[in-house]
Amino acid sequence: MTKTPAFIFLLIGLFVHSLYSQTEAVFVEKMRLPPKATHAETALHIAESFLGTPYVAHTLEKRPEALVCDLQTFDCYTFVESVLALTLTRKASGGYEEYQNFLQKLRYRNGKITGYGSRLHYFLEWKHQAVAKGWLVDVTESLGGLKIQPTIQFMTTHRGFYPALNEEKTVAEIQNAEKQLSQIPWFYIPKNKVAAIESKLRDGDIIGITSGIAGLDFNHEGFVVRKGARAYLLHASSDLKKVTLSAEPLADYLAKIKKHSGVVVLRINE
């Protein structure tokens, strides 16, 4: 039987409705988790409740650009972003609409969706905005971080990786974001110095893993989990295809992956 366009759109609509219904059910479940002493500990508690959740890439690539709320699958970026949005919602005693609002404010430049170019594709810009909004504190410099100002241009120099970069208007928006990011110095801790600062990391700190790839800011993100004197990484792993806790301490995890150059440490504002 030939499927008509109307039938196909109906199926898509039913799928999207099902996804959001399931996500809303997960949201309610997470809001019922017992609160912890600090917002960072609450964030970690929420993050740990997602252990085993499947890793799926490219879940935000919806056209036209729209807010995607998915608590059933994550990549490393959406995992951190979703958990922070849940934590901020919990802090504000909000409901599902409040969660959606926080997610949009975190994911998009100035919280406004105006197309693919308005999404914060670079974690560096995401970090800057979340700090400016007062949701996070960048403690990297206070931990002995080094000042850097790399040129950010990976997306526009690798357009083939990004199907949405087939319109000059969108390319221009991304280029403008890259130009702005390249003009701002920031701090990172080289990976050979991370072992020395692990004892200063706290449960629920957000770790951004900086990239040694030219033109790219970050490779990966996750949350700190303390075990004794060492810090481990709770993250959505593309290798293991699920949310998991690193088998080795953070410094050892970084050392074995050549493309990782260091870390930025973000702390949830209390």
Summary of the structure (lengths in Angstrom):
residues: 270
radius of gyration: 18.7
end to end distance: 57.9
largest distance: 65.4
contacts: 824
relative contact order: 0.15
helix: 45%
strand: 20%
